């Protein structure tokens, strides 16, 4: 289980903490989608969990122990994918697992076949489409066999058709790998499809709403309860952005 307790972090020239007093838990193998307006702390949260930032207060634990990249395998897919332009697709995919000394070439071949990357292994990032770059970043993260997978706007750079196919593929791979995952997104429809739990973050870095999502993996649901839940989610997003919306 991932457990976050009273997390606080700020930046040197900021007047107030970006995240202040955030607490939540996510069960092992669970998928949490985090929505919220720009600047509310979503990416900062992923940086904290990924170990690239340190909190000023509070704690983060995984399976009852402090969360650190040395003790927990953490896969991160940053915005714009973070591919190294001077490395080939194969080298980019191997990069993180090579650093940990546990690259499995057979697993790499199988994963790349699944993601349609085998013909692209010798290319460089500049030669890839947005969808190909996204799948390369996903392969890099999954080859590590992550216990915790962090994804920051993984489909934002894709057109509608590519995003739809990537979303389907991602949903299947998340179910198969069994990693605990947090997905930051601006799109409620992605959260509803991919995550079993959805949180709406507001400025100040606290969750305005945390709700279980029984419609994970279902697209275009016509059930009345689905539309009620979707409206509740969108209302919370409007309120987090300071646009009113009334009570839900």
Secondary structure by P-SEA (a helix, b strand, c coil): cbbbcbbbbbcccccccccccccccccccbbbbbbbcccccaaaaaaaaaccccccccccccccccccccccccccccccccccccccaaaaaaccccccccccaaaaaaaaaaaccccccccccccccaaaaaaaaaaaaaaacccbbbbccccccccaaaaaaaaaaaaaaaaaacccbbbbbccaaaaaccccbbbbbcccccccbbbbbccccccccccaaaaaaaaaaaaaaaaaaccccccc
